[in-house]
């Protein structure tokens, strides 16, 4: 088992917990947190992560499921299964991971929109990101605002080209 591998806390396991709980009615972060605690108690296991990290993981999965339109907002800060969600639960009763969610166009678009963030290691990452976003917004290759003979121009061009490949592939 890997150091960061905790029983019952894989993406698929947590998503399965959320989906099965939502099949019985609207869910909230609190109700999912309580269901997870009950599951650990039933399994006679300790989570191995602090409570705030567990809640953070659940909150992230709830958000992802809403983005994929598997869950939709209900009353009082809760979510309910959509028709797509009921179908996903039938097809994947043991849960979904990001690879499964990426098959939904809304989630795939979310991944594309959020996938490129400066990591601080490349001093021209911002220019790359500008080019990437320019292409995603439909700007032409010739919209590069940087002088042809410098590294900023090349970084912008590389970002634009990568976005074009992502859009086509």
N, C-alpha and C positions, 0 to 999 in steps of 0.2 A: 504494500500500500504506500502511496506517495505521502509526503509530509502534509500536503494540503488536501488530502483525500479524507473526508469525514463521512461516516455512515449516515445515510438518509439525506445528505445535503448536496447531492449532485443537482445540476440544473433540472434534469429530467424528473428526479424524485420530488423536488420542490414544486415544479410545475404540475406534476400529477396530483400532489396534495391540494394545490389551489383549484385545479379543474374539478376534482372529485368533490371538494367542499362546495364549489360554486354550482355543481349539478343539483345540490340540495337546496340552493337558494343563494341570495346575495352574500358576498364575502367582503370582509374588510381586512386591513392589515392586522388588526387585533385578533380577529377570528382565525386568520391563517396562522398567526403566531401561537395562539392557544392550541390549535389543532396540531401544530408541529411539536409543541411541548408535550401534548398528550401522546403523540406517536413515540417520542423518545422515552417517555415513562413506560408505555406499553412494551417497548423493546428492551427496557431496562438498560438503556444506553445514556451516556452523557453527550451533549452536543459537541463538545470540543472547541466551540467558538463562543466568544462573549455574546450576550443577548443583543447588544446593539448591532453587531455584525450579522446575526441571524435575521433581525428585522430589516436590516439594509438589503440583504439578499432577497428576502420576500418582497420588499417594496420594489426592488429592481425587476423582479419577475412579474409582478402585477403591472408595472408600467409597460414592460415588453409585451405582455398579453393584451393590454389595451391598445398599444401601437399596432399590433397585428390584427386588431379587431376580433379577438377571440373573447375578450371581456369588454364590457361597456360600462360606463358610469351608471350607478343606480342612485338611490337616495342615501343621504347622510354619509357621504364619503365611502360608499361601498361600490362593488362591481358585481355584475351579473353576466352569466354566459350569453353569448350571442348565438345565433343559428350556426355560424361558423365555428364557434366554440364547442357546441354540442357535437358537431361533426368531427372536430379535432379530437375530442375526448373519445368518441367511438373508434376513431382510427388509431389513436395513440393512448390507450388507457394507462400505459406506464410512463407517460409524460413526453414532453417535447424539449428539444434543446434549441440553440440559436440556428443550427443548420436547418431544422424543421421550420422554425419561424421565418427564416429567410425565403421560404417558398411563397410566403404571402407578400404581395406587392407593396403594401404599406410598410411592412417591417423591412423589406429589402431597401426601399427608398430611405427609410430612417438610418439604416446601416451606411448607405452611401453618403448621406448628409453628415453623419457624425464620425466617419471613419478616419478622417485626416485631421490630426491635431499636431501642432508643433510639439516636439519632445524636448526641445532645448539643445539638442546635440548638433543640429545643422543650422548654421547662421542664416541660411537662405530658405529655411523651411516656410517662413511666412510668404515668400514669393511663390514657392511651389503651391502652397495652399490657395493663394490668390488666383493662380492659373487654373487650378483644379476647379475652384468655385466659378470662375469665369466660364469655363466650358459647361459646367452643370447648369448655368443660367442661360446658356445658348449663345454666348458671345463667340465671335469667330476667332480663329487662330491668330489673325492679324491684329487683334485687339491688345496684344502685348504692349504695355506702357513703358517698358524698359529699353534702353539703347541696345541695339543689336549686338554690339561687341563687348558685352559684359556678362558676368555670372548671374546677375539678377534676371536678365533676359532668358538665359538658359534654364534657370530654376522655374520661372513662370511657364516657359514652354514645356518643360517636363511635366509639370502639374497638369497643364491643359491636355497634354497627350495622354497621360494616365487616365484622366477623367473620360476622355473620348473612348479609350479602350474599355473602361468599365461600362460605359453606356452601350457599347456595341456587343460586349460579351456577356 
